[in-house]
Amino acid sequence: MPPHPKRKLSRGRRDRRRAHDALAAMALVACGNCAALIPAHTVCPKCGYYDGRQVFEPKKKKAKKE
C-alpha cells in the first residue's frame, strides 16, 4: 500500500502549492493590416495577412435573404 499523509494539509499550505496553477491571459497584438486583436505569430482570420503579406483570401459572409 502507498504511504498516506499523517496530517491534513491546511488550506494555506494547499493554496500556496497551487499558486502557480492559474491560467495566464493570452497576449493579443494588433494586426498590422486591419488592427484587429489577434494572438501573436498567427495569421489574421479577418484579413488573411501575416508578416505584411497576404497568406489567404478570407471568406466573404453571405447576405441574409428575408
N, C-alpha and C positions, 0 to 999 in steps of 0.2 A: 504494500500500500504506500502511496506517496505521503510525504510529511504534510501535516496540517498546521496552520498558524496557531500559536498558543493564545494569542490575544487578538481581539477585534481591532482593526486599524481605525484610528479616529478619522472623523470627516476631514479635518485639516490635513492630515498626512496623506490621505487618499486623494484629496483635491490638489495638493501640491504635486503629486506624481502625475496627475492628469493636466497640469497647467500648459503643457506643450501640445496637447492633442487637438486644440481648436483649429478650425479651418481658416486659412488666411483669405482675405478678399482678393479676387482676381484683379491683376493690374491691367487697366484698359488704357489704350493710347488712341489719339485721334488719327483717322485715316488721312494720309497726305493728299488724297484726291477729293474726297467728299466730306471730310471732317466728321464722319460717323465714329463712335467709340467702338473699338474692336480690341480683342486680345493682341498682344504684341507678337510679331513674327507670324501673322496669319494673313491670308487673302481676305480682303474686304468683301463680305457677301452682298453688299448693296451695290457697289460699283464694279467689282471684279478686279481691282487694281492691287498690286503688290510691288513694293520697291520701285515705284514710279512707272511701271509698265502694266498694261492690261493682260491679265492671265486668262480670263474667260469673260464671255458676254453674259451678264445677268439676265435671268428670265424676266419677261415683262408680265405684269399682272393683267388678267383679263378683266374687262369691264362687265359688271353685273347687268343682266337684262332684267327689266321689270315688266 
